[in-house]
Amino acid sequence: MRIDKLGVVVAALGLFALVFQSFLVFRANRIVPGEAVPAWDALGVGGIALYGALAVALLVLLLKTPLAIRLAVASLALIALAVAVGMGASALIPEGDTYARVSPGSGVWIMVFAFALAATDALARLKLGPFARVGILIGVAAVLWGILASGLWDDLAVMREYQGRQSAFFAQLQVHLFLAFGSVAAAVLIGVPVGIVCYRIPRVRAGILGSLNVVQTVPSIALFGLLIAPMAWIGANVPGARELGIGGIGYAPAFLALFAYSLLPIVSNTVVGLDGVPRDANEAARGMGMTNGQRMTGVLLPLAFPVILTGIRIILVQNIGLAVIAGLIGGGGLGTFVFQGISQTAMPLVLLGAIPAVAMAFAAAIVLDAGVELSQGRQRARP
């Protein structure tokens, strides 16, 4: 049988993880160095069976097999790893011990990456439609929810960090969502009209886009820091500002920085989308007696919508990640846990903030990609 090129990479990564890397890491507490634990020490015969099954899965992915089989094998391997990690953690934690921590070892992370890469490649090559991709996303979310609800992962270090910070986690998650989605909403409300102005008045386009490009060149941490002083002045001198939570540190400078980073993609995509509208469509609308405003809202913006939505997708994924930095200036969000974990050298606490942010960005990209494809399909379907 023939060899799959990506399968070679997946098999090499998986074999390296199986042979040379640890399955679990046990710590007597969250700070002390960890001790590598092989799968067979944690799960006994089940660990040996797991490694045998994973080796077979890597062999299937190495060969040129049907895409549906590749997707099924990679998905089953990921589920098996998820179940085995939870069972292994429960087996290693002494009963009643609230200090011990068990984390996935480097071997698990490498295998998760390898099998996820294989599953993603299979999905891309299957060329599924937007509804199918969103359906798969919902299915993955349902599986993860089921695992979390079952308590299978309760003895993992990251879940123990969550259990001790449950109320704080949901409070910071709300702040993170506000920073990411709120800044995007504000950028759309301001950026689309500015993009229309740039389209209508070409002589101002270069100046506006050039100014927004300058903002994009400022490093994110630097921009967050530069906004501390002016926001502190506003909070101290503008009546009512402090009551609204505006100050040198907190959510206000973080929100403003994310808003500033969001403007260029929205404005530029609005201009590109409007410029890309066929001239015949615009002239036909003019010939029907439509006013400038009617042509903009009834013809130009609807036809430019897929391009504008692409810009929204870019900045939403970007802002979900950048909102983590808000934790550095007291802005809250999931970055609070990330930077607390870094300062305490507690990797499970870092993961408590990082994993939800990555998951949200991934889900947002899939949903908005589907939205872009659907909007393009509707345009192609029009007579």
C-alpha positions in Angstrom: 0.0 0.0 0.0 1.0 3.6 -0.6 2.3 5.9 2.1 0.5 9.1 3.0 2.8 12.1 3.2 1.2 13.7 6.2 0.8 10.3 7.7 4.6 10.1 7.8 4.7 13.2 10.0 1.8 12.0 12.2 3.3 8.5 12.6 6.8 9.9 13.4 5.4 12.3 16.1 3.2 9.6 17.6 6.0 7.0 17.7 8.3 9.5 19.3 5.7 10.2 21.9 4.9 6.6 22.6 8.5 5.5 23.0 10.4 8.4 24.4 7.9 10.7 26.2 6.0 10.5 29.4 2.3 9.7 29.6 1.4 11.4 32.9 3.3 13.7 35.3 2.7 13.3 39.1 3.5 16.1 41.6 3.1 15.9 45.3 1.9 19.5 45.1 1.5 22.1 42.4 5.0 23.6 42.8 7.5 20.7 43.2 9.1 19.1 40.1 7.0 16.3 38.6 7.7 12.6 38.2 7.1 11.0 34.8 4.6 8.1 35.0 4.3 5.5 32.1 0.8 4.5 31.0 1.3 0.9 32.3 2.2 2.2 35.7 -1.0 4.3 35.9 -3.4 1.9 34.1 -1.7 -1.5 34.3 -2.7 -3.8 31.5 -5.0 -1.1 30.2 -2.1 1.1 29.6 -0.3 -1.5 27.5 -3.5 -2.1 25.5 -3.9 1.7 25.0 -0.4 2.0 23.5 -1.0 -1.0 21.3 -4.2 0.5 20.0 -2.5 3.9 19.4 0.3 2.2 17.5 -2.3 0.5 15.2 -4.0 3.9 14.7 -0.7 5.4 13.7 -0.1 2.6 11.2 -3.6 3.3 9.6 -2.8 7.0 9.3 0.6 6.2 7.8 -0.9 4.4 4.9 -3.1 5.8 2.1 -6.5 5.0 3.6 -10.0 6.5 2.8 -10.5 9.9 4.4 -13.6 8.8 6.3 -11.6 6.0 8.0 -8.7 8.4 8.7 -11.1 10.8 10.4 -12.7 8.0 12.4 -9.4 6.6 13.5 -7.9 9.9 14.6 -11.1 10.8 16.4 -11.3 7.5 18.3 -7.6 7.9 19.2 -8.3 11.4 20.7 -11.2 10.0 22.7 -9.2 7.1 23.9 -6.4 9.5 25.1 -9.0 11.7 26.8 -10.5 8.8 28.7 -7.1 7.2 29.6 -5.7 10.5 31.0 -8.7 10.9 33.3 -8.6 7.3 34.5 -4.8 7.5 35.0 -5.1 10.6 37.1 -7.7 9.1 39.3 -5.6 6.0 39.8 -2.5 8.0 40.8 -4.1 10.5 43.2 -4.2 9.1 46.8 -7.6 9.1 48.3 -8.3 12.3 50.2 -5.1 14.0 49.0 -6.0 17.6 48.0 -2.4 18.7 47.3 -1.2 16.1 44.7 -1.4 17.1 41.0 -1.5 14.9 37.9 -1.0 16.4 34.5 -0.8 15.0 31.0 2.8 14.3 30.1 4.6 15.6 27.0 3.8 12.3 25.2 0.0 12.9 25.6 0.3 16.5 24.3 2.4 15.3 21.3 -0.1 12.5 20.5 -3.0 14.9 20.8 -1.3 17.3 18.3 -0.5 14.4 15.9 -4.0 12.9 15.9 -5.7 16.3 15.8 -3.5 17.2 12.8 -4.6 14.0 11.1 -8.3 14.7 11.8 -8.1 18.3 10.6 -6.4 17.2 7.4 -9.1 14.6 6.8 -11.8 17.2 7.4 -10.2 19.6 5.0 -9.7 17.0 2.3 -13.3 15.8 2.7 -14.4 19.4 1.7 -17.5 19.4 4.0 -20.1 22.1 3.7 -20.5 24.8 6.3 -23.4 23.1 8.1 -21.4 19.9 8.4 -18.4 21.7 9.8 -20.5 23.5 12.4 -22.3 20.2 13.2 -18.9 18.5 13.8 -17.9 21.4 16.1 -21.1 20.9 18.0 -20.4 17.2 18.3 -16.9 17.8 19.6 -18.3 20.3 22.2 -20.9 17.8 23.2 -18.2 15.1 23.8 -16.1 17.5 25.8 -19.1 18.5 27.8 -20.0 14.9 28.5 -16.5 14.2 29.7 -16.5 17.2 32.0 -20.0 16.4 33.3 -19.0 12.8 34.0 -16.2 13.9 36.4 -13.7 11.8 34.4 -11.2 14.6 34.4 -11.9 15.8 38.0 -8.5 14.6 39.3 -6.4 16.3 36.6 -4.4 19.2 37.8 -6.1 21.8 35.6 -9.5 20.7 36.9 -8.4 20.9 40.5 -7.3 24.5 39.8 -10.7 25.1 38.4 -12.5 23.6 41.3 -10.7 25.9 43.7 -11.5 29.0 41.5 -14.9 28.1 40.0 -16.6 31.4 40.8 -13.6 33.4 39.8 -13.3 31.5 36.5 -16.8 32.3 35.3 -16.4 35.9 36.4 -13.2 36.3 34.4 -14.7 34.3 31.5 -17.4 36.9 31.3 -14.9 39.7 31.3 -12.9 38.0 28.6 -16.0 37.6 26.4 -16.9 41.3 27.0 -13.4 42.4 26.0 -13.2 40.2 22.9 -16.8 40.5 21.5 -17.5 44.0 22.8 -14.4 45.5 21.2 -15.3 43.8 17.9 -18.9 45.1 18.1 -17.6 48.6 18.7 -15.2 48.3 15.8 -17.9 47.2 13.5 -20.2 50.1 14.5 -17.4 52.6 13.9 -15.3 50.8 11.2 -18.0 50.1 8.7 -19.2 53.8 8.4 -15.5 54.9 8.2 -15.0 52.3 5.5 -18.0 53.7 3.6 -16.5 57.2 3.9 -13.2 55.9 2.5 -15.1 54.3 -0.4 -17.1 57.5 -1.1 -14.2 59.9 -0.7 -11.1 58.4 -2.2 -8.9 61.3 -1.2 -9.2 60.5 2.5 -8.7 56.8 2.1 -4.9 56.8 2.2 -4.7 59.1 5.3 -7.2 57.0 7.3 -5.8 53.6 6.3 -2.3 54.8 6.9 -3.2 56.0 10.4 -4.8 52.7 11.3 -1.7 50.9 9.9 0.4 52.8 12.3 -1.7 51.5 15.2 -1.2 47.9 14.0 2.6 48.3 14.1 2.6 49.0 17.8 3.3 45.9 19.8 0.3 44.7 21.8 1.9 44.9 25.2 3.3 48.4 24.4 -0.1 49.7 23.4 -1.8 48.3 26.5 0.9 50.1 28.5 0.7 53.4 26.6 -3.0 53.7 27.3 -2.6 53.5 31.1 -1.6 57.2 31.5 -4.3 58.8 29.3 -7.0 56.5 30.8 -5.8 57.4 34.3 -6.1 61.1 33.5 -9.7 60.6 32.1 -10.7 58.6 35.2 -9.4 61.4 37.4 -10.6 64.4 35.5 -13.8 63.5 33.6 -16.9 63.5 35.7 -18.5 60.1 36.0 -15.6 58.3 34.3 -14.3 56.6 37.5 -17.9 55.5 38.3 -17.9 53.7 35.0 -14.7 51.8 35.8 -12.5 54.0 33.6 -9.0 54.3 35.0 -5.3 53.7 34.4 -5.6 50.0 34.9 -8.6 47.7 34.5 -10.8 46.8 31.6 -10.9 50.3 30.0 -7.4 50.5 28.5 -7.6 46.9 27.5 -11.0 47.4 25.7 -9.6 50.5 24.0 -6.5 48.7 22.8 -8.5 45.8 21.4 -10.8 48.3 19.7 -7.9 50.1 18.1 -6.4 46.9 16.8 -9.8 45.9 15.3 -10.4 49.0 13.2 -7.9 48.4 10.3 -9.3 45.0 9.3 -12.9 46.2 9.4 -12.2 49.5 7.6 -10.0 47.9 4.9 -12.3 45.0 4.3 -15.3 47.3 4.0 -13.4 49.3 1.4 -12.2 46.2 -0.5 -15.7 44.7 -0.4 -17.4 47.8 -1.7 -14.7 48.2 -4.4 -15.3 44.6 -5.5 -19.0 45.1 -6.1 -19.6 44.7 -9.9 -20.0 48.0 -11.6 -23.0 46.7 -13.5 -24.9 46.0 -10.3 -24.3 49.5 -9.1 -25.3 51.0 -12.4 -28.4 48.9 -12.6 -29.5 50.1 -9.2 -28.8 53.7 -10.2 -30.9 53.2 -13.4 -33.8 52.0 -11.2 -33.8 55.4 -9.6 -32.3 54.3 -6.2 -30.7 57.0 -4.1 -27.2 56.8 -2.9 -28.3 55.6 0.5 -30.7 53.0 -1.0 -27.9 51.7 -3.3 -25.5 51.5 -0.3 -27.9 49.6 2.0 -29.7 47.6 -0.7 -27.0 46.7 -3.1 -23.4 47.6 -2.2 -23.3 46.5 1.5 -25.1 43.2 0.9 -22.7 42.3 -1.9 -19.7 43.4 0.1 -20.9 41.5 3.2 -18.8 38.3 2.7 -15.6 40.4 2.6 -16.7 42.4 5.7 -17.5 39.2 7.5 -14.1 37.9 6.7 -12.6 41.0 8.4 -14.8 40.4 11.5 -13.6 36.8 11.6 -10.0 37.9 11.6 -10.4 40.4 14.4 -12.6 38.2 16.6 -10.1 35.4 16.6 -7.3 37.9 17.1 -9.1 39.7 20.0 -9.9 36.5 21.8 -6.2 35.8 21.9 -5.1 39.4 22.6 -7.6 39.7 25.5 -5.4 37.4 27.5 -2.9 40.3 27.8 -5.5 42.3 29.6 -4.5 40.3 32.7 -1.2 42.2 32.8 -2.8 45.5 33.5 -5.6 44.4 35.8 -8.1 44.2 33.0 -9.3 40.7 34.0 -10.2 38.0 31.6 -8.7 34.5 31.3 -5.2 36.1 31.2 -5.6 36.6 34.9 -5.0 32.8 35.4 -2.3 32.7 32.7 -0.1 35.3 34.4 -0.9 34.0 37.9 0.3 30.6 36.8 3.4 32.0 35.2 4.3 33.9 38.4 3.8 30.8 40.5 5.4 28.4 38.0 2.0 26.5 38.0 1.4 25.2 34.5 -2.1 23.8 35.3 -3.1 27.4 36.2 -1.7 28.7 33.0 -3.7 26.0 31.1 -6.9 27.0 33.0 -6.7 30.3 31.2 -5.1 29.3 27.9 -7.2 26.3 26.9 -10.6 28.1 27.0 -9.2 31.0 25.0 -7.8 28.7 22.3 -11.1 26.8 22.2 -13.2 30.0 21.8 -10.9 31.3 19.1 -11.1 27.9 17.2 -14.9 27.8 17.5 -15.3 31.4 16.4 -13.1 30.7 13.3 -15.2 27.7 12.3 -18.5 29.4 12.8 -17.6 32.6 11.0 -15.9 30.7 8.2 -19.2 28.9 7.7 -21.0 32.2 7.7 -18.7 33.6 5.0 -19.2 30.6 2.8 -23.0 30.7 3.2 -23.1 34.4 2.4 -21.0 33.8 -0.7 -23.2 30.9 -1.7 -26.3 33.0 -1.5 -24.7 35.6 -3.8 -23.8 33.0 -6.4 -27.4 31.6 -6.2 -28.9 35.0 -7.1 -29.9 35.3 -10.7 
